Amino acid sequence: MNIEPLNNKSLYSYKEIFSRLKELFDNNRLPNKIIFSGEKGIGKSTFAYHLTNYIFSHSEKNKYDLENNCIDENNYSYSLILKNAHPNFFLISNDADKKNIQISKIREMINFTNKSSFNNLCKVILIDNIEFLNTSSVNALLKVIEEPNNNIFFFLIHNNKKQILETLKSRCIKYNLFLTNEEKEYVIKNLSFNEFYSNLNIDFKNIYCTPANIFTLNEIFKNNDIDENISIDDFLKLVINKSLYKKDANIRDNLSFFFELFFKKKFNFLYYNEKFYYFYKYFLKKLNDYRIYNLDLESILIEFNGKLLNE
């Protein structure tokens, strides 16, 4: 099972907004600088890849299936993008081992925009996780998007829990993507891990869980032989006491998400509680600083365990 955005040939949500943007493109009115903003894992990149395929396949065989919102796997442009070989498509994303999107990637993209497009067709530049653009990268990007070629579309993907520079936001049209709980459950069911979701403890089933979160949980629970009905409190105790965060990168990369689930549960039961609100801000900042400044993760988790899980 793979839910990487590039491999998702079916779009199970956002049909209304997709239809709206499709009509704008058909009438030569699609904005050429768009930010798709929403929760991490909610389908923003998948949406952008589908819109890209609609644009590229417009004049090709095996066109985009508008009735079912599906990409035809035999479409020429789709196969080229899968191989990262499409002459009119450029992807920028953050590297796992880097704190920011490097300015060198923006410069490479600028060179791409200055070249003639293949067959005089439009170009699409997709920048994933724009919250990882640093000031230098944003300033370099602004130079090209302020007066872009009319034949170039910029699709920017933004995790709305992270701030982006106002100078970038003000130059783009922003679309906020959101799924209701019912829509999330529909997507999860169609992504083939519905049985896991049905058995999952209620602590992990709330408005903050996106389909990608559930997929990640499925992988973590399966790889570490964890029962789906475990509570968030007991899950965190297990992660800390058995040092699972040292063995499983998925757990390590999602600790902020697990901390948020823990505190949201406390807020649901206790409403406003000054102590938990303080610790909520305190520990999420600690985890953020750990990533930025390479702090000692073990000491943060031991402190969390002592002050909140074993109080």
Long-range contacts (C-beta under 8 A, 24 or more apart in sequence): 1-191, 1-192, 1-193, 1-215, 3-191, 3-211, 3-212, 3-215, 5-43, 5-45, 5-46, 5-48, 5-49, 6-45, 6-49, 6-81, 6-82, 7-82, 8-46, 8-49, 9-70, 9-71, 9-72, 9-73, 9-78, 10-68, 10-69, 10-70, 10-71, 10-190, 11-43, 11-46, 11-47, 11-50, 11-69, 11-70, 12-43, 12-69, 12-186, 12-187, 12-190, 12-191, 13-43, 13-179, 13-183, 13-186, 13-187, 14-43, 14-47, 14-177, 15-69, 17-47, 17-175, 17-177, 18-47, 18-50, 18-51, 18-69, 19-66, 21-51, 22-51, 22-54, 22-66, 25-54, 25-55, 30-153, 31-172, 31-173, 32-148, 32-150, 32-152, 32-153, 32-154, 33-145, 33-148, 33-153, 33-154, 33-156, 33-171, 33-172, 33-173, 34-153, 34-154, 34-155, 34-156, 34-172, 34-173, 34-174, 34-175, 35-130, 35-156, 35-157, 35-158, 35-164, 35-169, 35-172, 35-173, 35-174, 35-175, 36-155, 36-156, 36-157, 36-158, 36-175, 36-177, 37-158, 37-159, 37-160, 37-174, 37-175, 37-176, 37-177, 38-158, 38-159, 38-160, 38-176, 38-177, 38-178, 39-159, 39-160, 39-161, 39-178, 39-208, 39-210, 40-159, 40-161, 40-210, 40-212, 40-213, 41-210, 41-211, 41-212, 41-213, 41-215, 41-216, 42-177, 42-178, 42-179, 42-210, 42-211, 42-212, 43-177, 43-179, 43-187, 43-210, 43-211, 44-157, 44-158, 44-177, 45-126, 45-128, 45-157, 47-177, 48-126, 48-155, 48-157, 49-81, 49-126, 51-155, 52-81, 52-89, 52-124, 52-126, 52-155, 53-77, 53-78, 53-81, 55-122, 55-124, 55-153, 56-81, 56-86, 56-88, 56-89, 56-121, 56-124, 59-121, 87-117, 87-118, 88-117, 88-118, 88-121, 88-122, 88-123, 88-124, 89-123, 89-124, 89-125, 89-126, 90-123, 90-124, 90-125, 90-126, 91-125, 91-126, 91-127, 91-128, 92-125, 92-126, 92-127, 92-128, 93-127, 93-128, 93-129, 94-128, 94-129, 94-132, 99-132, 99-291, 99-292, 100-132, 100-133, 100-134, 100-137, 101-127, 101-129, 101-130, 101-132, 101-133, 101-134, 101-137, 102-137, 103-134, 103-136, 103-137, 103-140, 105-137, 106-133, 106-137, 106-140, 106-141, 107-140, 109-144, 110-140, 110-143, 110-144, 113-144, 113-148, 113-149, 113-152, 117-151, 120-151, 121-151, 122-151, 122-152, 122-153, 123-149, 123-151, 123-152, 123-153, 124-152, 124-153, 124-155, 125-152, 125-153, 125-154, 125-155, 126-155, 126-157, 127-154, 127-155, 127-156, 127-157, 128-157, 129-157, 129-158, 129-159, 130-156, 130-157, 130-158, 130-164, 130-168, 131-158, 131-159, 131-162, 131-163, 131-164, 133-164, 133-165, 133-168, 135-165, 138-165, 138-167, 138-168, 141-168, 142-167, 142-168, 142-171, 145-171, 145-172, 146-171, 179-210, 179-211, 181-207, 184-209, 184-210, 184-211, 187-211, 188-214, 191-215, 193-218, 196-221, 196-228, 199-228, 199-229, 200-228, 200-229, 201-228, 201-229, 201-230, 201-231, 201-232, 203-231, 203-232, 203-233, 203-235, 203-261, 203-265, 204-232, 204-261, 206-261, 206-264, 208-257, 208-260, 208-261, 208-264, 209-261, 213-254, 213-257, 216-250, 216-254, 219-250, 220-248, 220-250, 220-251, 220-254, 223-248, 223-250, 224-248, 224-251, 232-258, 232-261, 232-262, 232-265, 233-262, 233-265, 233-309, 236-262, 236-304, 236-305, 236-309, 237-305, 237-309, 237-310, 239-301, 240-301, 240-302, 240-304, 240-305, 240-309, 241-305, 245-297, 245-301, 252-297, 255-287, 255-297, 255-301, 256-284, 256-287, 256-288, 259-283, 259-284, 259-287, 259-304, 260-284, 262-308, 279-307, 279-308
